[in-house]
């Protein structure tokens, strides 16, 4: 059995920013258009009016101030309210693969590796651009990697679930150096027309190099002490878009074909699940929550992260658990990895850290690491 380390991380940041003010202006214009269009139904009580949003509401509810997106004109068009992507031919690199390659190249450089050193590629995200061929195999070819690759989806926990697969493969010897990428183009499956969630998501891609400790040559190496995954079925976060829709003669524009959630139930139920999961994982490794120098938590909601941290250590400081969602918003599975990528340089040899993601499923995954 081999010791396993994280030896590099990468981040692709999309070119466009949408501030809360921009988003609110577009949403409120959309609401006015809808309320005017259906005025008679609203007056008759057959339809609810669309309430206005506000910057104050968004920041109080989430802590989010802006988000990065691949395309913004479509999202901010009150007549459309979703991005405008240009369809690519089959012989062009797909958009998900393109941003994954960009993030991967940074991670490879940090780890002192090239594409030919990779013998396993995992593309893990909350939604895939297509069913097949796998995006991971496309990324593998673009980077000149060997071995094999496959896609996986565990919603917002996709990153940590993929990390366990990578760690296990390296530990038992079926792979030597694994690339994990999380290309999250959430703007494509987000519901921008729902006041309760229209502000939540942003686009991004993260990458990780996971390899045998004895092959690592990078300057910033983190030993993986353990991984732990758990799932518990819940309908409180759901997206019903899929290949069965056509056979069901379902409306492709129906509300359930994009992201939807029971936000208050999710908040109430996931916080104790996540805190207990982390505490239990640390106990398996004979560690206490107070011994952890930094928690890189899933970036969904600032209040949620503060409560998780308070349950664990009674301390909700950003030094202990840094937030990046104020800038990036919720980036689904990539959020905890963005936090790890941006907020680990000040830790010293021997420091413990926990990467944890949680989301639809319910699903929760944690990875305990130690600075080399």
N, C-alpha and C positions, 0 to 999 in steps of 0.2 A: 504494500500500500504506500502510495506516494504522498508527501506533504504537498499542499496546494496553496497557491497564492494568487492574489489579484495584482497584476504588474502594470496595468495601464488602463486609463479611462479616456473617453473622447466624448465630445459634445458638438452636435450640429444645431445651430440656432437659426431659425428661419429669418428671412430678410424683412418681414413686415411686422409692425407693432400695432395693436389696437388698444387704445387707452379705454378706461371705463367711460370717460366722457363721450368718446366717439361711439362706443357700443350703445350707451344709453340713448344718444340722439337717434341712432338708426332704429333701435327697438321702439322708442316712443313714436317715431314716425310710422313704423309698421303697425303699432297698436291703434293709432288714429285711423289709418287706412282700413283696418279690419273692423273697427267699431262703426265707421261710417258705412262700410259695405253691408254690414249685417245689423244696421240700426233697428230695423223693424223687428227682427227676431229677438234682439236684446231687449227692446221695449216690451215685447210680448212675454218675456221670461223664458223663451225657448233656447236662449244662448247666453252665456256669460260674456260680459265685456272683457276686453284685454286690458289689464291695469298697466299703468306706466311703471317703469323702473327708475332708479336713481343711483347716482354714484355713491351716495351715503348708504343706501340699502346694500349695495354690492360689497362695499368695504367692511361694513359691520357684519354682514352675514358670512363673509369668507376670508377677509384679509387680502383679497386680490386687488391689485391696482392696474394691471395691464396683462397682456398675453402676446406671444409671438405666433404668427400664422404664416402659412405658405402663400396664401392669397387673401386679400382683404376686401377688394371692391365688391365681390358678390355677397360677403357676409354683411357689409354695411349698406347694401341696397335694400330698402324697405319692400321692394316688390319681389325680392328673391330670398335673402336671408340665409344663404349658404354659399360656399366658395365656388369660384369658376376655375375649374381645372381643364387644361388642354389635354385631350386624349392623345396618347402616344401609340405609335405602331408597335407591333410585337417584336420588332428587331431593335427597338430603343430600350435603354435602361429604364425600368419603371421608377416612378417617383419615390416610392418607399425604398427601393434598392439604392437610388441615388443618394438620399440623405443618410442611409445606413453606411454606405461606402465612405462618405465624408467624415462621419463620426469615427468609423473604424480606423481610418488613416491616422487620425490624431492619437487614438489609443495605441495603435501599433508603434507609432513613433515614440510615444512615452515609454513603452515597454521595450524598445530597442529591437523590434521584430519587423518582419515584412510579411506580406500575404502568404508567401510560400511556407512560412513557419506554422501557419494555421492548419489544423487537420480536423476541425469540427466548427461549424457555424450554426448558431441558434438565433433565429429571428423571432423575438417574443414581443407581442404587442396586443392591445385590446381589440384591434380589428386588422384584418389583412386586406390588401388591395385586391387580391384575387384568390380563388380557391387553389389553383395550380397552374403552372409549376410553382413550387415553393419559392417564396421571395429569398429564403436563406440560400438556396442553390444558385439563384441569380447573383446574389452578393458574393458567394464563394467563387463563381467564375470571374466576376469583375475584379476581385482582389488577387486572383491567381492562387487561391488556396487549394489544398488537397483534401483528402478524407471525404467527409459527408456533411450535409446540412439539412435542417428541417425547421418548419414553422411551428409555433405553439402559441396558444391564447388562453390566458387565465385572467383576462381583463386587467385591472389595475395591479394585480400581483404577478403579472407575466415575467417581470424582470427577476424577482427573487426565485420564482419557480424555475426559470431557465438557469439561474446561477446554480441551483442544486443539481440540475442535470449535468451541467458543465463540471462542477466540482466532483461529482461521483464518477464521471467518465475519466477525468484526470487521475483521481485517487486510485481507481482500479486498473488503469492502464489502457483503456480503450481509446484514449486520446491523450495527446501531450500538451497541446496548446489550443485553447478554445476561444473563439470570438462570440460574445453575446451582444446582440444589437437590439435596441428597442425603438424602432421608428414609429413614433406616435403622431399620425396626422389626424388628430381628434376632430379637427374642424369639419372633416368630411362626414362624420357620423354623429356630430353634436346637434342638439336642437336649439338653434339660435332664436326661435320664436316663442320660447317658454320663459316667462319672467322669473320663475323659480330657479332656473338653471342656466339661463342664456349667457351668463358671465363665467361659467366654471372653467372651461377647458382652453388649452392652448396647444400648439404644435411644437415638436422638438424631436431630436433623436439622440440617444446615448449609446455608448459602446464600452465593453469591458473585455480585457484580456485576462483569461484565467489559465494558469499553466502550472507545471511542476515546479516546486521550489528550487530544485537543483538546476533548472534551465533558465531561471530568471536572471536577467542582467540589468533591469531597469533601476533607476535611482529611488523609486517610491514603491515599495513592495509591502503588501498586506497579507499576512498569513490567515487563511480561512480556518477557524477553529471548529466551526460547525454550521449546519443549515437545518432549518426546521420548517415544515409546511403543514398547513391544515385547511380544510374546507368544510363549509356548513351551508346547506342549500337555503337560499332566500330569493324571493322575487322582488325585493325592495330596490334593486338596481338591475335594470333589464334593457335589452335591445332585441327586438324580434325580427330584424332584417335578416334574410337568408335565402338560400336557394329554393326552399319550399314555398316561398311566398307566391311564385307564379302558379304553382299547382293548386294553391288554395284560392286563386283568384283574388288575392288580397290587394288592397290599395297600397301601392308602393310609397305614397305620401302620407299614409296614416301615422298618427302620433306615436304609435308603439314601434314604428320602424326606425326610430332614432333613439338616442339615449334618453331614458327617463328613470326617475327614482322617487322614492318616498324619503326625502332628505332628512326629516326629523327622526324617522325610525332608524335610518342608517346611522345617524349620529349617536343615537341612544344605544344601539345594539353593538356597533363595531368598536367603540372605544373600549369597553371592558374586554371584548374578545381579543383585541390587539394587545392591550396591556398584560392580560393573563398569559397570552402566547409568548410574549417576549420574556416575561418573568420565568415562565416554565422552561423555556429554552436555555436561559442563563443558568438556571438551577441544574439542568442536565450537564452543564459544563463546569459545575461547582463555582459559579460566579454569581454575584449579587448585582442588582440593577445599579446600586450606588458606585460600583467599581467601574462602570462604563463611562469612559471620558466623553464620548459623543454618540448621539442617536441621529441617524439619517433616516427620518421617517417619511412615509408616503405623504405627498404634498397635495392634499385635497382641501383642507380647511384649517385655518390657524387655530381656531378654538378646539377642534378635535385633537390636534397634536399637543396642545397645551394640557388637555385633560389626560391624554395617554401618559405624558411625561410626569404630571403630578401624581398619578396613580403609581408610577414606578419609583420616582425619587423625590417627589414633593417639590421639584424645582422645574419651573417652566421657562427657564432662560433660553435665549436664542443661542448662547454659547454652547449649551448642552445639546440642543436640538435645533440647528439652524433652519430658517425658513427661506425658501426660494420662490414660493408661490405668489408672493406679492409682485414679482417681476415676470414669472413664467406662467402663472396660474396653475391649474391642475393639468399635468401632462400625462395622466394615466400612469402606466407602468414605469415611465421614465423618471418620475418625480424624485424618488429616493436616490436614484443614481445621479441626477443633476446635483442634488444636495451633497452627495459623497464627492463628486467630481470637483465641486467648487469650495468645499469646506472641510478639507482634511490636512492642508499643508502645515498647519500650526501644531499638529499632534506630533509626539515624539516616540521614539522606540519603546515598545512595551505597552503603549496606550491601547485600551480596548475600545471597540466601536461596534454598533449594531446597525445594519441596514435592514429596514423593515418596510414592506408594502402590504396594503390591505385594500380590499374592494369587492366588486361583484362576485357572487358565488354563494355565500360569502367566502372569501379566500384571504389567507394571511400567510406571509412567508418572511422568515428572518434569517439573516446571515451574520454570524458573529466573527469579527476580524480583529487581528492584532497587528499593530504597526511593527514592521520588521526591524 
